């Protein structure tokens, strides 16, 4: 998703404390490779930034960022997304090493133990994505198992080319497309033009869904 906010992306209050982790972030701790800090440092140096510059632009403390780079802290997905935003890269490139990407051979099988957290544009706003295919690069179809935040910024919507389908797996959600709001529960499905601004959140507890994004004109681009 590409976020469209009424506030500037870089107008952030400094964050000196470590962000609180969610249950999804705790699952990520067990899945993210130990080399995450090294990858972040490599991307930072390649972009020509000092730690102090990243701290100033992201709003995180320099000491906290240093612990991340030294492998002493695993950042929550939202934190990683914000760092990647400053570096001008896709955060997912820091979660999955490039040499593990399997070439597309017409079929992708992902076992239930292999679903992995994936950082997308909505991650910084509390949406957690778990990839359910190994073939996302250059594909028009991008499917995820998706968990919803309990609260969302009223000024932040998402929009991107193509179409989107959400099939609720558990819990209840409120999903807004344009000015219309829809209450959805397990078993319900919504399909919409994703060029229309949209957002959503869980109601009375956790909620998950299968989310499929499709854009034949946008192959090779992360839609979320």
C-alpha positions as CSV (number, residue, x, y, z in Angstrom):
1,X,0.0,0.0,0.0
2,X,1.1,3.5,-0.6
3,X,0.1,5.8,2.2
4,X,-1.5,9.2,1.6
5,X,-1.4,11.3,4.7
6,X,-2.5,14.9,5.4
7,X,0.7,15.3,7.5
8,X,4.2,15.4,6.1
9,X,6.1,12.1,6.3
10,X,9.1,13.8,7.8
11,X,7.3,15.8,10.5
12,X,7.8,13.4,13.3
13,X,8.5,13.9,17.0
14,X,11.9,12.3,18.1
15,X,11.4,8.8,19.6
16,X,14.0,8.0,22.2
17,X,12.4,5.0,23.8
18,X,12.3,1.6,22.1
19,X,8.9,0.9,20.5
20,X,6.7,-1.7,22.1
21,X,6.6,-5.0,20.3
22,X,3.4,-6.7,19.3
23,X,2.8,-10.5,19.2
24,X,3.5,-10.4,15.5
25,X,6.8,-8.7,16.1
26,X,7.7,-11.4,18.6
27,X,7.1,-14.0,15.9
28,X,9.3,-11.9,13.7
29,X,12.1,-12.2,16.2
30,X,12.3,-15.9,15.7
31,X,12.2,-15.6,11.9
32,X,14.4,-12.6,11.0
33,X,18.0,-13.7,10.2
34,X,20.8,-12.7,12.6
35,X,22.4,-10.7,9.8
36,X,19.6,-8.1,9.8
37,X,21.7,-5.5,11.6
38,X,24.5,-6.0,9.2
39,X,22.2,-5.5,6.2
40,X,20.8,-2.3,7.7
41,X,24.4,-1.0,8.2
42,X,25.3,-1.9,4.6
43,X,22.3,-0.1,3.2
44,X,23.0,2.9,5.4
45,X,26.6,3.1,4.3
46,X,25.7,2.6,0.6
47,X,23.2,5.5,0.9
48,X,25.9,7.7,2.5
49,X,24.2,8.3,5.8
50,X,25.7,8.5,9.3
51,X,23.8,7.0,12.3
52,X,23.1,10.5,13.5
53,X,21.5,11.4,10.2
54,X,19.3,8.3,10.3
55,X,18.3,9.1,13.9
56,X,17.4,12.7,13.0
57,X,15.3,11.7,9.9
58,X,13.6,8.7,11.5
59,X,13.0,10.1,14.9
60,X,14.7,7.1,16.7
61,X,17.5,7.5,19.2
62,X,21.1,7.0,17.9
63,X,21.8,4.5,20.6
64,X,18.8,2.5,19.8
65,X,19.7,2.4,16.1
66,X,23.3,1.4,17.0
67,X,22.0,-1.6,19.0
68,X,19.9,-2.6,16.0
69,X,22.9,-2.5,13.7
70,X,25.1,-4.4,16.2
71,X,22.5,-7.2,16.4
72,X,21.6,-6.5,20.0
73,X,18.0,-5.5,19.1
74,X,15.5,-6.8,16.6
75,X,13.3,-3.9,15.5
76,X,9.5,-4.2,15.3
77,X,8.3,-4.3,11.7
78,X,7.0,-0.7,11.9
79,X,10.5,0.5,13.0
80,X,12.2,-1.3,10.2
81,X,9.7,0.2,7.7
82,X,10.5,3.7,8.9
83,X,14.3,3.1,8.7
84,X,13.8,1.7,5.2
85,X,11.8,4.8,4.3
86,X,14.6,7.0,5.2
87,X,17.1,4.9,3.3
88,X,14.8,4.9,0.2
89,X,14.6,1.1,-0.1
90,X,12.0,-1.6,0.3
91,X,12.2,-2.9,3.9
92,X,11.5,-6.5,2.7
93,X,15.0,-6.5,1.1
94,X,16.4,-6.4,4.7
95,X,14.3,-9.3,5.9
96,X,14.9,-11.8,3.1
97,X,18.4,-12.3,1.7
98,X,18.5,-12.0,-2.0
99,X,20.3,-15.3,-2.4
100,X,17.3,-17.2,-1.0
101,X,14.9,-15.9,-3.6
102,X,13.9,-18.8,-5.7
103,X,13.5,-18.2,-9.5
104,X,10.0,-18.2,-10.8
105,X,9.3,-21.6,-12.5
106,X,5.6,-21.2,-12.9
107,X,4.7,-22.7,-9.5
108,X,5.2,-21.6,-5.9
109,X,4.5,-23.8,-2.9
110,X,4.8,-22.3,0.7
111,X,4.3,-24.7,3.6
112,X,2.4,-23.5,6.7
113,X,5.7,-23.3,8.6
114,X,7.3,-21.2,5.9
115,X,5.1,-18.1,6.0
116,X,7.3,-15.1,6.8
117,X,6.8,-11.5,7.9
118,X,7.1,-9.1,5.0
119,X,7.5,-5.4,5.3
120,X,5.4,-3.2,3.1
121,X,4.2,0.4,3.0
122,X,1.4,-0.3,5.5
123,X,3.8,-1.9,8.0
124,X,4.7,1.5,9.6
125,X,1.0,2.0,10.4
126,X,0.4,-1.3,12.2
127,X,-0.6,-3.6,9.4
128,X,1.4,-6.9,9.5
129,X,1.9,-8.9,6.3
130,X,3.0,-12.6,6.0
131,X,3.9,-13.6,2.5
132,X,2.3,-16.8,1.2
133,X,4.2,-17.1,-2.0
134,X,7.9,-17.1,-2.9
135,X,7.1,-15.5,-6.3
136,X,6.4,-11.8,-5.6
137,X,9.1,-10.2,-7.8
138,X,7.7,-9.4,-11.2
139,X,4.4,-11.0,-10.5
140,X,1.1,-9.2,-11.0
141,X,-0.5,-11.1,-8.1
142,X,0.6,-10.4,-4.5
143,X,-1.1,-12.5,-1.8
144,X,-0.5,-12.1,2.0
145,X,-2.0,-13.3,5.2
146,X,-2.7,-10.0,6.9
147,X,-3.4,-8.9,10.5
148,X,-5.1,-5.6,11.3
149,X,-4.3,-2.9,13.8
150,X,-6.9,-2.1,16.4
151,X,-6.6,1.6,15.7
152,X,-5.6,3.6,12.6
153,X,-4.7,7.2,11.9
154,X,-7.8,8.9,10.7
155,X,-5.8,10.9,8.2
156,X,-4.0,8.0,6.6
157,X,-5.5,6.1,3.7
158,X,-3.8,3.8,1.1
159,X,-4.2,3.6,-2.6
160,X,-2.4,1.9,-5.5
161,X,-3.1,0.8,-9.0
162,X,-5.1,-2.4,-9.6
163,X,-7.6,-4.3,-7.6
164,X,-7.6,-5.8,-4.1
165,X,-9.5,-8.7,-2.5
166,X,-9.8,-9.3,1.2
167,X,-11.2,-12.5,2.6
168,X,-11.6,-12.4,6.4
169,X,-10.2,-15.5,8.1
170,X,-10.8,-14.6,11.8
171,X,-12.2,-11.8,13.9
172,X,-14.2,-8.8,12.8
173,X,-13.0,-5.7,10.9
174,X,-14.2,-2.3,9.7
175,X,-13.0,-1.6,6.2
176,X,-13.4,1.7,4.5
177,X,-13.3,2.3,0.7
178,X,-13.7,5.9,-0.2
179,X,-16.4,7.3,2.1
180,X,-18.2,3.9,2.6
181,X,-17.5,1.7,5.6
182,X,-18.1,-2.0,5.7
183,X,-18.3,-4.3,8.8
184,X,-16.8,-7.7,7.9
185,X,-16.4,-10.9,9.8
186,X,-14.8,-14.3,9.3
187,X,-16.0,-15.7,5.9
188,X,-16.8,-12.3,4.4
189,X,-15.0,-11.1,1.3
190,X,-14.6,-7.6,-0.2
191,X,-13.3,-6.9,-3.6
192,X,-12.6,-3.3,-4.7
193,X,-10.7,-0.9,-7.0
194,X,-7.6,-0.1,-5.0
195,X,-7.1,3.2,-6.7
196,X,-9.9,4.3,-4.3
197,X,-8.4,5.4,-0.9
198,X,-8.9,2.7,1.6
199,X,-8.0,1.6,5.2
200,X,-9.3,-0.6,8.0
201,X,-8.9,-1.9,11.5
202,X,-9.9,-4.8,13.7
203,X,-13.0,-4.7,16.0
204,X,-13.1,-6.2,19.5
205,X,-9.9,-8.3,19.2
206,X,-7.4,-9.6,16.7
207,X,-8.4,-10.2,13.1
208,X,-6.7,-11.8,10.1
209,X,-7.5,-12.0,6.4
210,X,-6.1,-13.3,3.1
211,X,-5.3,-10.2,1.1
212,X,-4.7,-10.5,-2.7
213,X,-3.5,-7.5,-4.6
214,X,-3.5,-7.5,-8.4
215,X,-2.1,-5.1,-10.9
216,X,-1.2,-6.3,-14.4
217,X,0.2,-2.9,-15.3
218,X,2.3,-2.8,-12.1
219,X,4.3,-6.0,-12.4
220,X,7.5,-5.8,-10.5
221,X,6.3,-3.2,-8.1
222,X,5.3,-3.9,-4.5
223,X,1.7,-2.7,-4.3
224,X,1.2,-2.6,-0.5
